[in-house]
């Protein structure tokens, strides 16, 4: 049975904002391990862009791991390498909708 970590839930797609980073400091959510990120967009209108990002330097710099837009799909799953910090970031807004992201390991 896999374990699940929430990266963000019920996040508005109408305001650009990076969510608070989630620390990945316990097995199986440890830096360097692989996991599967699932991003859900619900009720998305307009052209929102949501990114799952990782940081290995305490949040100074962020790497884009997964990018989802309402145009590319409402649900996206991707295998990623786990970083010490991970977050959900709405970088372009839509006119309605919410998003959520989970990491399974």
N, C-alpha and C positions, 0 to 999 in steps of 0.2 A: 504494500500500500504506500502510495507516495504522500509526501508531506507538502503542505501548501503554505505559502507566505503571501500576505496581502501587501501589494505595493501601493494601492490606492483604490478606493471605492466611492461611488456616487460623486465623482469629480466633474464639475461643470465644464462643458465645452464652450461656454460663452465668455470665458475670461482666460487670458494667457497667464499661466502660473506654474511654477515648478512646485511639486509637492515635497513635504518633508522627507528627507532621505531615510531609508530603512537600512539598519545595520545588518550585515550578513556575517554573523560571527559564531554560529553554531552549526554543527554538522546536521543535515547535509547541505545547509546553506552557508558554505564556507568559500572564501575566495579561491578561484581556480577550479572549483567543481563545475559541472555542467547542470543546467536546469532548463525547463521549458517555460517560457513566458506566454501567457494568454492575455490578450488585450481585447476588451469588449467595448464597442461604441453602441449606445442605446439612444434612439430618437435623434440621431445626429442629422442636422440640416446645415446647409452652407458647406464650407470646406475646412473643417477643423483638422489639425494635425496633432497627434499625440506621440510622444517618444518615451520609450523606456531607456533610461540612461544608467551608466555605471561609473563609479569613481574609485580609484585605488589610492588616491592621495588626500583623503580626508574631506573631499568635496571641493577642492580647488579647481580641478578640471573634470569635465564629464565627457564620456564617450557614448555616442548613440548606438544602442544595441538593436532596437526595433523601432520602426516608424510606421504609424498607421494613419491613414486618412479615410474619410467617409467614402472617397472615391475608390480606394484600394480594397475596401471591405470593412464589414462591421465587426468581424471577429478575426483575429490573427494569432496564430501560434508560431513560435520560433524557438529553436534551441539556442541558448546563449551560455557564455561563460559567466559565472557568478563573480561579481566585484565586491569589494569590502562594503561599499555603499551603493544602493540602487534606489532609483526614484522614477516617478511618472511625471512627465512634463508636457503640458498643453502649450505648444509653441505657436499655433495659429488657431484662431477661434472660429466657431460656427455661430449659427443663430439660435440653436437649441441643442439639447442633448446632454448626456453624461457619459463618463467612461469609467472603467475599472480595469485593474491589472493584477495578475497573480503570478507567482513563481512556484512551480512544482519541481520537486526533486525526489 
